[in-house]
Structure formats: C-alpha cells, structure tokens
Amino acid sequence: MFGQTDDVAQQIARLQGSDPKLRLWAADALAKSGDRRAVEPLIGALHDPDPQVRLLAAMGLGRIGDPKAVEPLIAALGDSNEDGSMAAGMALGQLRDPRATAPLIATLHHGERFTVVLAQLGAAAYEPLIAALHDSDPEMRKNAALALAEMRDPRSADALIAAFHDPVPKVREAAAWALTANSDPRVPDLLVQALRDPDMEVRTAVAGQLGWKKDPRFVEPLIANLKETNDALRIQACIALGRLQDPRAVGPLVETAKSKNSDLASQAVRALGEIGSPAAVDALIVIANPLVSPEKAGLSHAPTPGDANGTWDLSQAAIDALGETGDSRAIAYLAAALQNPNAGVRTGAAEALGKSKSPEAAAVLTKAVQSSQNPGASEALTYAGQPGAVSVDALLSLLNDPQKRDRAIEALANTKDPRAVEPLIALLQTPYSGKPQPYGNGIGQAANDPNPVRPMTYYSVAEALGRMGDPRAVAPLIEYLHNGPVQRMIASDALAELGPPAVGPLIGLLHDCNEQTRRLAAKALASLAFAQTEDHRAKDALVAALKAKDIAIVAGGYQYYVSLGAPGSQGMLAAALDQFGDQLMAEWFLNCGNVKLEDAARAWAEKRHTGIEQHVYGVVWGKMPTPDKDMPPMQ
C-alpha cells in the first residue's frame, strides 16, 4: 500500500512554468529527488533567468550523477552568478568525469575556487596540475599548488619542492602549504627555511601549520619569528609553539604576552597553558594576578572589562590557561579565585577548574558547591557537570536546595551517573499544586513560587532523564507525558532519547483518549522510527495509525510520514497541518518536494498571514533519510 508518490512530472511542469517562485521550489524538489527523469529539465534550468534556480539545477545534476550533464555543467562554469558557477563546479566534482579536467584547470587563472573540485577528479587531474606548476601565470601556479595540496598525492613532492623556490611569494606560500601535508623526508628542512622567507605571508602560512607536525626542529625558528613586527605571523608562531609544548618557548612567550596587541598577548598566554611546565605556570599566575590579587600587582582595584591595555582579557585568558595545565599550584590559585568578589573572575576560575579534570580540581569544586559561604558556589555549580569535576554525592545533596537545584540537575545529567536516576525520578513525581499547563511550551515562574518543585524544574528533570539514557526513567516519563502538570512535550523528547525501551509504552499511548497525548507519543515514535534500523515496532505502529486516519497521530509524526510518502496520505497531512500545525510543520511541507503539501503549506501561511520560507532539509517526500548523513532535525 505504501510507497513513494510519483511527484516528478508535476514538479517538471512547474519547473518549466512562468511562476518564478514555483520554478524555484520545483528545482529544489527535483534536485532532492535524485530521479533521472529530471536530468533534461534540470539541464534546461541551467539557463533559467533566476540565478537561484540555476544553482539548484546544478546541484541536482551533481546529485543525480548522469554523464549527460557534464557538458552543460562545463558551460555553466561561466555563469554570471558566482554561486551558480560554484554549484556547477561542485557538481562536476561529484560526477568525476575526465572531460571536466581541462575546463576546470583553465579556471585556475582566475582564482582558487575549484581547487577542491580538481582534487576530486583524482588521477585525471594529477598530470595537468603538475604541468600547471610551470605555467607563465603565477596565479595559475599558485592555485595548482593549492589543488595538489588538496589531492595529497605523495608523487607531487618534487614538483612542489621546485615551486617552493618560485620567485613569486604567493606561489611559494601555496607550495609551502602543500608541503606541510607531505611526508617526504626533505620537507622539514624546507619548512624551517620557509620560516626565514623574506615574505611575511609565506612565513605566516607555514607557521600556522607547524604545530601539528610535533618536530623539535621548528621550535627555535618559531621563537625567532616571535621577535618580528608582523603580529599575524607572531600569532601563528604562538599557536604552533603551544602545540609543540616545548619548555624552551616559555620565556619568549612571556615577553610576547606583554604586547599591546590583545589578540597576540592572549594567544601567547594560551600557548603557555598548553606547555604547562612549572615555569609556564609561574608566568600564568603573574599574568592572572591583576584580577585575583590586585594588591599584589600594585593595583588599587581589580580591573573590569574595558580597563586600558586589555588587562581584563589577558588575565582572564591566564586564568583559563591555568586550568589547562592541571598543575597543583594552578589549582590552588584557581581555588582562591573562586573567592574573588568579581563574578567574572569567579566564572573564569570555575570554568577553568571544570575543564581541568584533575582530582584536586574536583575537590575544590565539590567544596565550593557545598559551601553557603563561598561566593563562587553558584559559578562552580555551573561548571560542575563535566565528568569527574564534582562528586555525584555533592550534586545529589543540592537537589534539596531550591536555589541550586536546577543547575545541579543539569550537572547530574552531564555526569550520566546511575545513582542520580532515582532522585531525579522522585523530583519528576513530586505533585505540583499550581495551575497545570499540560501542553504549552512556556509557563510563568515566580521567584517566590511556594511549590516544592517549580515549573521549570520539571522541564530540567525530564530533559536530564532523557540525556542519561537509563531505562528506569521510561515509566515515570510515560506517566508524565500522560498526566504531567507542565511542559509535557519535554517528556516526548526525553522518551525519544531513551530508545528501544520506550517504544512499547509509547505505542500504548497511541490509543489514549486525549488527542494531545497521542500527538506527543507519535512525535517521540517518529524520532525513534528514524533512528532505529533493526527495531520496526515504531514504524509499524505509525503506519497502522496512518491507515486508521488518526489526525492527531499524523500531526505528531508528520516528519516521518513525509519521508514515508504514502500515496493518498497528503490529505491527512494537510488536515493535520490545519488543525495542529505551526510554522516549522508548514515549512517542512513546503520543502519536502510534494506538490500537494507545498500547496497546503502556502494555503496555511496565507490563512494566518504569516511568512514561510524555503529551506533545505534532510528529507524528501517518499524517501527515508540515511542515519548520521541526512537525518532531519526532529523538533
């Protein structure tokens, strides 16, 4: 009964019509369809007066992959619209037809846009690119080197080394860039030589890549470049030295951190944090001192954002870098920073401690979140949820504190510790004496709400239980979806995250007498139907509900039903849009490639005097998305 509806002929007719908006939607639909019947119409659309239609036509031809499109796409490289030309080039890269090599090589005279495309052509483009390194046009030589960099063919070493000695700096820069990914044993010495190139842009391009190669031969030349006047070069040298983690760089980086250029100084500080040696920690403590201990720095007050010379930004960068080191003295210093009267300092220290992941940092954060006296308790709790940052027992104790509860819930969700599941379920099941709002997305929350659990806390708990993935949460979340007082939609999302254990109970809710409960259950099952490849229960239940023509369920699972593309289901989907729809649903229909649903979406928008837009989603009418590739965002 169910299968893909043939919508291609109608979209082809629209593509060839006079309405520019319909042509645009039709080109998008045909591009997504991948149907070979669309090849000739899309070739014709490469000449459409609307540049967006031409772009979508080129994209569709690349996706369909018919060799008949090669010559028309080559001609489309000359499209006056840059995006249309680029789409034609990318389509040729997808087709990988050798006929495209010479035309794409010719474009290198005018820019590097198609270097990646040429690399996609592989062997067909290799020899022409090598020959292009000897072209009289330096732009061609530069872009050929960049294309070879993308290709990563080890045979190109000799040609690139020759280009490395080109008299034109931009060609040397491109060749050096390409050589950084080449394993030829001659390359490291050439890159050291490049760090002394008379052209600063060549040096900058090389310096930015050397940190990944972990070669100690680069350290001294990079340190030498810290003394240059070109700040862009110095920033790249800092980045590389941080990655190389060589203690020889500490002193030069400390001097660089005194620069009046705040970006350069901050990058030097971050590099010190990556090195993390005792000398680097000493330097970072001195740099951070104006914020944490202003009196030791000879200041009358802690600087605030906007203070001269970037003191605030630099000290904040130093605090953050101290957390990267994991050094015991750094942790002690950050613990002191949690007591600082300035909230910005406390926040930076708490974040740094949370990222440290050392037992000492965890002890500091645990002590801080449990203390009613520590001014940094709130900031510490914000960063307490990173695994190992704070003991789970400490976080559980905060569930009884209404002021700290919501952040403790989020932190417990991040830990995914099974000990937190039962206490969170208990919170979810706590009665609410306020006015219920079963299906609304938002609800007011007064600061003095007398209820044991405030409305947004139910939201936080349900979300946390979904993220933790423990099957014990299924039954409480099902009950909450059915009878919860506020924010019931979040239970639907949480159940979808819990996976197969939630499928059976959700199917049971499809028979509930309340249409909103059925809709929310279907929403969760639609997510599970997309995600589950072996378990067909969610899919079978949704198909059965479609046969039964339950509009509430169709509304909840509309994204799945669009991908299913069942013939004759468009009328039910349109009715679901009219009765339960929102802008997201209307735009999903508008962009799914089905003519009837496109028309329904436009009618919905006109009736409500609202705008809907064309977007590119990962689904097509009648085509299931591939998990982890074009899975649609379930919202």
Buried (B, 14 or more C-beta within 10 A) or exposed (E): EBEBBEBBEBBBEBBEEEEEEBBBBBBBBBBBBEBEBBBBBBBBBBEBEBBBBBBBBBBBBBBBBBEEBBBBBBBBBEBEBEEBBBBBBBBBBBBBBEBBBEBBBEBBEEEBBBBBBBBBBEEBBBEBBBEBBEBEEBBBBBBBBBBBBBBEBEEBBEBBBEBBEBEBBBBBBBBBBBBBBBEBEEBBEBBBBBBEBEBBBBBBBBBBBBBEBEBEEBBBBBBEBBEBEBBBBBBBBBBBBBBBBBEBBBEBBBEBBEBEBBBBBBBBBBBBBBBBBEBBBBBBBBBBBBBBBBEEBEBEEBBEEEBEEBBBBBBBBBBBBBBBBBBEBBBBBBBBBBBBEBEBBBBBBBBBBBBBBBEBBBBBBBBBBBEEEBBBBBBBBBBBBBEBBBBBEBBBBBBEBBEBBBBBBBBBBBBBBEEBBEBBBEBBEEEBEBEBBBBEEEBEBEEEBEBEBBBBBBBBBBBBBBBBBBEBBBEBBBBBBBEBBBBBBBBBBBBBBBBBBBBEBBBEBBEBEBBBBBBBBBBBBBBBBBBBEEBEBBBEBBBEBBEEEBBBBBBBBBBBBBBBBBEEBBEBBBBBBBEBBBBBBBBBBBBBBBBBBBBBBBBBBEEEEEEBEBEEBBBBBBBBBEEEEBBBEBE
